Amino acid sequence: MSIKGRTAVRIGAVVIGLGALAWNHFHARPNADDATKETVAESTPATAPRTPVKLETWKLGSLTLTPCELGQPNSGLTTAAWCAPFEVPEHRDDPQSRKIKLKFGVIRSSAQLASKDMVVLLAGGPGQAATENWPAVAGALQPLLAHRHVLLLDQRGTGGSNPLTCKSEEAPAGGHDDESHFDANKVRDEASHCLKQLEGKADPRYYTTTVAAQDLEDLRQALGAPSFDLVGISYGTRMAQQYLMRHADAVRSVILDGVVPNGLVLGEDFAQNLDAALKAQFARCTSDDACKQRFGDPYQTLYQLRDALRANPHKVSFRDPQNYQTVQRVLSEYSLASVVRMFAYSPITAALLPVSIDAAAHGDVGPLLGQAKLLSGDLSDTMNGGMQSSVICSEDADLLSPRPQDAHTILGTRMIDALQAVCAVWPKGTRPADFHEPLKSDKPILLLSGEYDPVTPPRYGDEVLKGLGNARHFVLRGQGHNVINAGCAPELVKHFVEDLAPAKLDAKCLDRLHATPQFIDFNGAAP
């Protein structure tokens, strides 16, 4: 997603973890748990017919949970869970600071006697909410519900946890946004406009990873201090590592999917990583006779299209794939880069890149921009840009340096330029002195990467692995960003959490994974 003036504070293109876009509805079955105290509103007389008892409350630690439904943006689907009110101080060093409400839900295990440890989903972004992101990973974590509860906590600033949400300015008349050039002043103005909307509701300085890790620990204590099995997705892998560094005794195991090393400065490698992923994906086409005959060298075509748009950005019309209305957009080198980046995250959409780029180069932008509109709509509804700004501006921005070597890449330097523009006005919190130090741990840790990940490439997982004494790193063939749902990965995750023996994991089943065949036309790949 490109960084438009009116949506600058969302910095959609900066996100580390987009997560899967599939919305698989999942309902946990609330059964009795002998390990916890439960209260039933009315007792059933001994002479009455035996009917299932519907639990109305569930006591965990000091919290009394009740049944709730966790919603999803732009959807009527919900997830059955157990919830309770939970408040924390916004400014932890000031006892008089305002209290903020955090939204969390527990997906209940189907076991009568659940394990004492609890699985914790740490969502990506930064800016995604765990309660909203659950359906995207439910298939991968569902096997763990046989014996364990799953905790979903919306990180402060996201979802239902005092979200740092701002209303964007209206789009200009005519239904199009001008993305033909980058305007740093406009980006700064939009960030300032967002901050004014947050006055009286939130202080953005206190919506960082470090503060959020303390929120998670406070909730753990309130739930009766279970040990945690952390599952970090993309940016959530930063959260997992930071929590582990400060609360090691609370952690039983860790899964890192789409690994972000502690030493990484968010944003600095985005252009390089995308370019490398595109080269690798397009090399598959040039090595395949049918694909090469149809498209030649897609990488070269992409850059020829970029150069043409750099010289002549222009308005284009296409049919909205949701309502079939005619939509106008400015097609420029920047909008092209944003669209291509979104496509590269998933192996399915990446397989559409050669044919979509070829169509755009011949004047048909509908396939490229239509699919991009679907993707960007999903992302903008599930990603909180204010919280994202608080994280990046506090934890990374001062370490960003100009990268003129990226100017020739498809993404260029615009992302770093936009980050620096936003962070010039965005309030900054503090970070611990060891925040960017490599993780050192002997805890059982499973690392997962996708071969063609355009944002957290496999070398990131290899880097983190160096500091770990009881870990395995699996690179899933042909996959993109976030792979916990791919192939037999859920089975590996289940065995890992149950046995805590990464060295003994049998990963032969991953050999069945392959890249999605690249489309020769919009009907599919070559026969």
C-alpha positions as CSV (number, residue, x, y, z in Angstrom):
1,M,0.0,0.0,0.0
2,S,1.4,3.3,-1.0
3,I,1.8,6.2,1.4
4,K,-0.6,8.8,0.3
5,G,-0.8,12.3,1.8
6,R,-4.2,11.7,3.3
7,T,-3.2,8.3,4.7
8,A,0.4,9.1,5.7
9,V,0.0,8.3,9.4
10,R,-1.1,4.8,8.5
11,I,2.1,4.2,6.7
12,G,0.5,1.1,5.2
13,A,3.5,0.3,3.1
14,V,5.7,0.2,6.1
15,V,4.0,-2.7,7.8
16,I,6.2,-5.7,8.8
17,G,3.4,-8.2,9.1
18,L,0.4,-8.2,6.9
19,G,-0.7,-11.6,8.1
20,A,-2.8,-13.9,6.0
21,L,-5.9,-12.3,4.3
22,A,-8.1,-15.4,4.6
23,W,-10.9,-15.0,7.1
24,N,-11.5,-18.6,8.3
25,H,-14.2,-18.4,10.9
26,F,-13.5,-20.5,14.1
27,H,-15.5,-21.1,17.2
28,A,-14.0,-22.6,20.2
29,R,-16.2,-25.0,22.2
30,P,-16.6,-23.8,25.8
31,N,-16.3,-27.0,27.9
32,A,-15.7,-27.4,31.6
33,D,-12.2,-27.0,32.9
34,D,-11.4,-28.8,36.2
35,A,-8.3,-26.8,36.6
36,T,-10.3,-23.6,37.1
37,K,-13.1,-22.4,39.3
38,E,-16.4,-21.9,37.5
39,T,-19.7,-20.4,38.6
40,V,-23.1,-21.5,37.3
41,A,-25.9,-19.1,37.7
42,E,-28.5,-21.7,38.6
43,S,-28.0,-25.2,39.9
44,T,-30.0,-28.1,38.3
45,P,-32.2,-30.1,40.7
46,A,-31.2,-33.7,41.1
47,T,-34.6,-34.9,39.8
48,A,-34.5,-32.7,36.7
49,P,-33.6,-34.1,33.3
50,R,-29.9,-34.0,32.7
51,T,-29.1,-31.2,30.2
52,P,-25.8,-29.6,29.3
53,V,-24.9,-26.9,31.7
54,K,-24.2,-23.5,30.2
55,L,-21.4,-21.7,32.0
56,E,-22.0,-18.1,32.6
57,T,-18.7,-17.2,34.3
58,W,-15.2,-18.6,34.3
59,K,-12.7,-17.7,37.0
60,L,-9.1,-17.4,36.0
61,G,-6.7,-15.9,38.6
62,S,-8.3,-12.7,39.8
63,L,-10.4,-12.2,36.7
64,T,-14.0,-13.3,36.1
65,L,-14.5,-14.0,32.4
66,T,-17.9,-14.2,30.6
67,P,-18.8,-15.4,27.1
68,C,-18.2,-12.9,24.4
69,E,-17.9,-12.7,20.6
70,L,-14.8,-11.3,18.9
71,G,-15.7,-9.4,15.7
72,Q,-13.8,-8.9,12.5
73,P,-13.7,-5.7,10.5
74,N,-16.2,-5.5,7.7
75,S,-17.6,-8.9,8.5
76,G,-20.6,-10.3,10.4
77,L,-18.4,-13.3,11.4
78,T,-17.4,-13.6,15.1
79,T,-15.2,-15.8,17.2
80,A,-16.6,-17.3,20.5
81,A,-14.3,-16.4,23.4
82,W,-14.3,-15.5,27.1
83,C,-13.6,-11.9,28.0
84,A,-13.2,-9.6,31.1
85,P,-12.6,-5.9,31.7
86,F,-8.9,-5.1,32.1
87,E,-7.2,-1.8,32.7
88,V,-3.6,-0.6,32.9
89,P,-2.0,2.8,33.4
90,E,-1.2,4.6,30.2
91,H,2.0,6.1,31.7
92,R,3.5,3.4,34.0
93,D,5.8,5.8,35.8
94,D,3.0,8.1,36.8
95,P,0.4,6.6,39.2
96,Q,-1.9,9.5,38.5
97,S,-2.0,8.9,34.7
98,R,-5.2,7.9,33.0
99,K,-6.2,4.3,32.8
100,I,-6.8,2.7,29.5
101,K,-8.9,-0.4,28.8
102,L,-7.3,-3.3,27.0
103,K,-9.4,-5.8,25.0
104,F,-8.5,-9.4,25.3
105,G,-10.2,-12.7,24.8
106,V,-9.4,-16.3,25.7
107,I,-10.3,-19.1,23.2
108,R,-11.1,-22.0,25.4
109,S,-9.6,-25.4,25.1
110,S,-11.8,-28.4,24.5
111,A,-10.0,-30.3,27.2
112,Q,-11.8,-31.0,30.5
113,L,-8.4,-30.5,32.2
114,A,-6.4,-28.0,30.1
115,S,-2.6,-27.6,30.4
116,K,-1.4,-25.0,32.8
117,D,0.5,-23.2,30.0
118,M,-1.4,-20.9,27.7
119,V,-0.7,-20.1,24.0
120,V,-0.4,-16.3,23.3
121,L,-0.9,-14.9,19.8
122,L,1.2,-11.7,19.2
123,A,-0.1,-10.0,16.0
124,G,1.9,-8.4,13.3
125,G,2.0,-4.9,11.8
126,P,2.9,-3.0,13.9
127,G,-0.7,-2.1,14.2
128,Q,-2.7,-5.3,13.9
129,A,-5.0,-6.5,16.7
130,A,-4.8,-10.1,18.0
131,T,-8.6,-10.5,18.4
132,E,-9.1,-9.5,14.8
133,N,-6.2,-11.5,13.4
134,W,-7.1,-14.8,15.1
135,P,-9.2,-16.1,12.1
136,A,-6.1,-15.8,9.9
137,V,-4.1,-18.1,12.1
138,A,-6.9,-20.2,13.7
139,G,-6.2,-23.1,11.3
140,A,-2.6,-23.3,12.4
141,L,-3.2,-23.0,16.1
142,Q,-6.4,-25.0,16.3
143,P,-4.6,-28.3,17.1
144,L,-3.2,-26.7,20.2
145,L,-6.7,-26.0,21.5
146,A,-7.0,-29.7,22.3
147,H,-5.0,-29.2,25.4
148,R,-4.4,-25.4,25.8
149,H,-6.3,-22.1,26.0
150,V,-5.3,-19.4,23.6
151,L,-4.9,-15.8,24.8
152,L,-5.6,-12.9,22.4
153,L,-4.6,-9.5,23.7
154,D,-5.0,-6.4,21.4
155,Q,-1.8,-4.6,21.9
156,R,-2.4,-1.1,23.3
157,G,-3.2,1.3,20.5
158,T,-4.8,-1.4,18.3
159,G,-8.2,-3.1,18.0
160,G,-10.2,-2.5,21.1
161,S,-7.3,-1.4,23.3
162,N,-7.6,2.4,23.1
163,P,-6.8,2.5,19.4
164,L,-4.7,5.4,18.1
165,T,-7.2,5.8,15.2
166,C,-7.5,9.1,13.2
167,K,-10.0,10.1,10.6
168,S,-8.4,10.7,7.2
169,E,-9.2,13.7,5.1
170,E,-11.7,13.2,2.4
171,A,-10.5,12.0,-1.0
172,P,-10.4,14.8,-3.6
173,A,-13.3,15.2,-6.0
174,G,-13.3,12.8,-8.8
175,G,-12.4,9.8,-6.6
176,H,-8.7,9.7,-7.2
177,D,-5.6,10.4,-5.2
178,D,-2.5,12.1,-6.6
179,E,0.4,9.8,-6.0
180,S,2.6,11.2,-8.7
181,H,5.1,12.8,-6.3
182,F,6.1,12.6,-2.7
183,D,5.3,15.7,-0.5
184,A,7.1,15.5,2.9
185,N,5.3,18.6,4.1
186,K,2.0,17.1,3.4
187,V,3.0,13.9,5.3
188,R,4.0,16.0,8.3
189,D,0.8,18.0,8.2
190,E,-1.3,14.8,8.1
191,A,0.6,13.4,11.1
192,S,0.1,16.6,13.0
193,H,-3.6,16.5,12.1
194,C,-3.8,12.9,13.5
195,L,-2.1,14.0,16.8
196,K,-4.7,16.7,17.3
197,Q,-7.4,14.1,17.1
198,L,-5.7,12.0,19.8
199,E,-5.4,14.8,22.3
200,G,-7.3,13.9,25.5
201,K,-7.5,10.3,24.5
202,A,-4.0,9.0,24.3
203,D,-0.4,10.0,24.7
204,P,1.4,8.3,21.7
205,R,4.7,8.2,23.6
206,Y,3.4,5.3,25.7
207,Y,2.3,2.9,22.9
208,T,5.6,1.1,22.3
209,T,6.6,-2.5,22.3
210,T,8.3,-2.2,25.7
211,V,5.2,-0.8,27.4
212,A,3.0,-3.4,25.7
213,A,5.2,-6.2,27.0
214,Q,4.5,-5.0,30.5
215,D,0.8,-5.0,29.7
216,L,1.1,-8.6,28.7
217,E,2.9,-9.5,31.9
218,D,0.3,-7.7,34.0
219,L,-2.5,-9.7,32.3
220,R,-0.6,-12.9,32.8
221,Q,-0.4,-12.2,36.6
222,A,-4.1,-11.4,36.6
223,L,-4.9,-14.7,34.9
224,G,-3.2,-16.6,37.6
225,A,0.4,-16.5,36.2
226,P,0.3,-19.3,33.7
227,S,3.4,-19.9,31.7
228,F,3.2,-18.7,28.1
229,D,3.8,-20.3,24.7
230,L,4.4,-17.2,22.6
231,V,3.4,-17.2,18.9
232,G,4.8,-14.1,17.2
233,I,3.7,-13.2,13.7
234,S,6.0,-10.8,11.8
235,Y,6.2,-7.6,14.0
236,G,4.8,-10.0,16.7
237,T,8.2,-11.7,16.7
238,R,9.8,-8.4,18.0
239,M,7.2,-8.4,20.7
240,A,7.9,-12.0,21.6
241,Q,11.6,-11.4,21.8
242,Q,11.3,-8.3,23.9
243,Y,8.9,-10.0,26.3
244,L,11.2,-13.0,26.6
245,M,14.2,-10.8,27.3
246,R,12.3,-9.2,30.2
247,H,10.1,-12.0,31.5
248,A,12.0,-15.2,30.7
249,D,10.6,-17.1,33.7
250,A,7.1,-16.6,32.3
251,V,7.9,-18.2,28.9
252,R,7.7,-21.9,28.2
253,S,8.3,-21.8,24.4
254,V,8.4,-19.4,21.5
255,I,7.4,-19.6,17.8
256,L,8.6,-16.9,15.5
257,D,7.0,-16.7,12.1
258,G,8.4,-14.1,9.7
259,V,11.4,-13.3,12.0
260,V,12.3,-9.7,12.9
261,P,15.8,-9.6,14.5
262,N,16.1,-7.3,17.5
263,G,18.9,-5.5,15.7
264,L,16.8,-4.7,12.7
265,V,15.8,-1.0,12.1
266,L,12.3,-1.3,10.7
267,G,12.3,0.2,7.2
268,E,15.9,0.2,6.4
269,D,16.0,-3.0,4.3
270,F,12.5,-2.9,2.7
271,A,13.6,-1.8,-0.7
272,Q,16.5,-4.3,-0.8
273,N,14.4,-7.2,0.4
274,L,11.6,-6.6,-2.0
275,D,14.0,-6.3,-5.0
276,A,15.7,-9.6,-4.0
277,A,12.4,-11.4,-3.7
278,L,11.2,-10.1,-7.0
279,K,14.4,-11.2,-8.8
280,A,14.0,-14.7,-7.3
281,Q,10.3,-14.9,-8.2
282,F,10.9,-13.7,-11.8
283,A,13.8,-16.0,-12.2
284,R,11.3,-18.8,-12.0
285,C,9.6,-17.4,-15.0
286,T,12.7,-17.0,-17.1
287,S,13.7,-20.5,-16.3
288,D,10.4,-21.9,-17.4
289,D,9.9,-22.2,-21.2
290,A,6.2,-21.4,-21.3
291,C,6.5,-18.4,-19.0
292,K,9.6,-17.0,-20.7
293,Q,8.0,-17.4,-24.1
294,R,4.9,-15.6,-22.9
295,F,6.5,-12.8,-20.9
296,G,10.2,-12.7,-21.6
297,D,11.9,-11.2,-18.6
298,P,9.2,-9.9,-16.2
299,Y,11.8,-8.1,-14.0
300,Q,12.9,-6.1,-17.0
301,T,9.3,-5.4,-18.0
302,L,8.5,-4.1,-14.5
303,Y,11.4,-1.7,-14.5
304,Q,10.5,-0.5,-18.0
305,L,7.0,0.2,-16.8
306,R,8.4,2.0,-13.8
307,D,10.5,4.2,-15.9
308,A,7.6,5.0,-18.2
309,L,5.4,6.0,-15.3
310,R,8.3,8.0,-13.7
311,A,8.3,10.1,-16.9
312,N,4.5,10.2,-17.4
313,P,2.3,9.5,-14.3
314,H,-1.3,9.6,-15.4
315,K,-4.9,8.9,-14.4
316,V,-6.3,5.5,-15.3
317,S,-9.8,4.0,-15.1
318,F,-10.7,0.5,-14.1
319,R,-13.6,-1.5,-12.7
320,D,-13.8,-1.8,-8.9
321,P,-13.8,-5.6,-8.4
322,Q,-16.3,-5.3,-5.5
323,N,-19.0,-3.1,-7.0
324,Y,-18.0,-2.9,-10.7
325,Q,-18.1,0.9,-10.6
326,T,-15.6,2.8,-12.6
327,V,-12.7,4.0,-10.5
328,Q,-10.0,6.6,-11.3
329,R,-6.5,6.4,-9.9
330,V,-3.2,8.1,-10.6
331,L,-0.9,5.4,-11.9
332,S,2.7,6.5,-11.0
333,E,6.0,4.8,-10.1
334,Y,4.9,5.0,-6.5
335,S,1.5,3.4,-6.9
336,L,3.1,0.7,-9.0
337,A,5.7,0.0,-6.3
338,S,3.1,-0.3,-3.7
339,V,0.9,-2.7,-5.7
340,V,3.9,-4.9,-6.6
341,R,5.0,-5.0,-3.0
342,M,1.5,-6.2,-1.8
343,F,1.5,-8.9,-4.5
344,A,4.9,-10.2,-3.4
345,Y,3.7,-11.1,0.1
346,S,1.7,-14.2,-0.8
347,P,2.8,-17.0,-3.2
348,I,-0.7,-16.9,-4.8
349,T,-0.6,-13.2,-5.7
350,A,3.1,-13.4,-6.5
351,A,2.2,-16.0,-9.2
352,L,0.0,-13.4,-10.8
353,L,2.7,-10.8,-11.1
354,P,4.2,-11.6,-14.5
355,V,0.8,-11.7,-16.2
356,S,-0.5,-8.6,-14.3
357,I,2.6,-6.6,-15.1
358,D,2.5,-7.6,-18.7
359,A,-1.1,-6.5,-18.9
360,A,-0.3,-3.2,-17.3
361,A,2.6,-2.7,-19.7
362,H,0.1,-3.1,-22.6
363,G,-2.4,-0.7,-21.2
364,D,-4.7,-3.0,-19.1
365,V,-4.3,-1.9,-15.5
366,G,-7.5,-3.4,-14.3
367,P,-6.0,-6.7,-13.0
368,L,-3.2,-5.1,-11.2
369,L,-5.1,-2.2,-9.6
370,G,-8.3,-4.2,-9.0
371,Q,-6.5,-6.8,-6.9
372,A,-4.5,-4.1,-5.2
373,K,-7.7,-2.3,-4.2
374,L,-9.0,-5.5,-2.5
375,L,-5.7,-6.0,-0.6
376,S,-5.3,-2.4,0.4
377,G,-8.9,-2.3,1.7
378,D,-8.3,-5.3,3.9
379,L,-5.1,-3.9,5.3
380,S,-6.3,-0.4,6.0
381,D,-9.2,-1.8,8.0
382,T,-7.0,-4.1,10.1
383,M,-3.8,-1.9,10.6
384,N,-3.6,0.9,13.1
385,G,-1.3,3.6,11.7
386,G,-1.1,5.7,14.9
387,M,0.2,2.8,16.9
388,Q,2.5,1.9,14.1
389,S,4.0,5.4,14.1
390,S,4.5,5.3,17.9
391,V,6.4,2.0,17.6
392,I,8.6,3.0,14.7
393,C,9.2,6.6,15.7
394,S,10.2,5.5,19.2
395,E,12.2,2.4,18.4
396,D,13.7,2.8,15.0
397,A,13.5,6.2,13.3
398,D,16.5,7.8,14.9
399,L,18.6,4.9,13.6
400,L,17.4,5.3,10.0
401,S,20.0,6.7,7.6
402,P,19.6,7.8,4.0
403,R,20.1,4.9,1.5
404,P,20.8,6.4,-1.9
405,Q,21.7,2.9,-3.1
406,D,17.9,2.1,-3.0
407,A,17.0,4.9,-5.4
408,H,17.1,2.5,-8.4
409,T,15.0,-0.2,-6.8
410,I,11.2,-0.5,-7.4
411,L,10.5,0.7,-3.9
412,G,13.1,3.5,-4.0
413,T,13.7,5.7,-0.9
414,R,10.2,6.9,-0.5
415,M,9.4,4.7,2.5
416,I,12.3,5.9,4.5
417,D,11.5,9.5,3.4
418,A,7.9,9.1,4.6
419,L,8.9,7.5,7.9
420,Q,11.3,10.4,8.6
421,A,8.6,12.9,7.7
422,V,6.1,11.4,10.1
423,C,8.6,10.9,12.9
424,A,9.7,14.5,12.7
425,V,6.4,15.5,14.4
426,W,5.3,12.3,16.1
427,P,6.0,12.1,19.9
428,K,8.6,9.6,20.8
429,G,8.7,7.2,23.8
430,T,11.8,5.7,25.3
431,R,13.4,2.4,24.5
432,P,15.7,0.3,26.8
433,A,19.4,0.5,26.2
434,D,19.4,-3.2,25.2
435,F,16.4,-3.0,23.0
436,H,18.3,-3.7,19.8
437,E,20.6,-6.3,21.3
438,P,20.5,-9.8,19.8
439,L,18.3,-12.3,21.6
440,K,20.2,-14.8,23.8
441,S,18.2,-17.7,25.1
442,D,18.1,-21.4,25.7
443,K,14.3,-21.6,25.7
444,P,12.7,-23.9,23.1
445,I,12.2,-21.8,20.0
446,L,10.9,-22.6,16.6
447,L,11.6,-20.2,13.7
448,L,9.7,-20.2,10.4
449,S,10.5,-18.3,7.2
450,G,9.3,-18.2,3.6
451,E,11.8,-18.7,0.8
452,Y,10.5,-15.7,-1.1
453,D,9.5,-13.4,1.8
454,P,9.8,-9.8,0.6
455,V,10.0,-8.2,4.0
456,T,11.5,-10.7,6.5
457,P,13.7,-12.9,4.4
458,P,15.2,-16.2,5.7
459,R,18.5,-14.6,6.5
460,Y,16.8,-12.8,9.4
461,G,15.8,-16.1,10.9
462,D,19.4,-17.3,10.5
463,E,20.6,-14.2,12.3
464,V,18.4,-14.7,15.3
465,L,19.2,-18.4,15.4
466,K,22.9,-17.6,16.2
467,G,21.9,-16.5,19.8
468,L,19.7,-19.5,20.5
469,G,20.7,-22.7,22.3
470,N,17.6,-24.8,21.7
471,A,16.1,-23.8,18.4
472,R,15.4,-24.9,14.8
473,H,14.8,-22.7,11.8
474,F,12.8,-24.0,8.9
475,V,12.6,-22.2,5.5
476,L,9.5,-23.2,3.7
477,R,10.0,-23.7,0.0
478,G,8.1,-21.4,-2.4
479,Q,6.4,-19.5,0.4
480,G,6.2,-15.7,1.1
481,H,5.5,-13.8,4.3
482,N,4.0,-15.6,7.3
483,V,4.0,-19.4,6.7
484,I,2.5,-20.9,9.9
485,N,-0.5,-22.0,7.9
486,A,1.4,-23.5,5.0
487,G,1.5,-27.2,4.4
488,C,2.3,-29.3,7.4
489,A,3.5,-26.3,9.5
490,P,0.6,-26.6,11.9
491,E,1.6,-30.1,12.6
492,L,5.1,-29.1,13.3
493,V,3.9,-26.3,15.6
494,K,1.7,-28.8,17.5
495,H,4.6,-31.3,18.1
496,F,6.9,-28.4,19.0
497,V,4.6,-27.0,21.7
498,E,3.7,-30.4,23.1
499,D,7.3,-31.9,23.2
500,L,9.5,-28.8,23.5
501,A,12.2,-30.7,21.5
502,P,13.0,-28.7,18.3
503,A,16.0,-30.8,17.6
504,K,13.8,-33.9,17.3
505,L,11.2,-32.4,15.0
506,D,10.6,-34.4,11.8
507,A,10.2,-31.8,9.1
508,K,10.2,-34.1,6.0
509,C,6.6,-33.2,5.3
510,L,7.8,-29.7,4.4
511,D,9.5,-31.2,1.4
512,R,6.0,-31.5,-0.2
513,L,5.7,-27.7,-0.4
514,H,6.4,-26.0,-3.7
515,A,6.0,-22.5,-5.2
516,T,2.7,-21.7,-6.8
517,P,3.1,-22.1,-10.6
518,Q,3.2,-18.7,-12.3
519,F,0.1,-17.8,-14.3
520,I,0.6,-17.7,-18.1
521,D,-2.8,-16.0,-18.4
522,F,-5.7,-15.2,-16.0
523,N,-7.0,-18.8,-16.3
524,G,-3.9,-20.2,-14.6
525,A,-0.5,-21.7,-15.2
526,A,0.6,-23.7,-18.2
527,P,-0.8,-27.3,-18.4
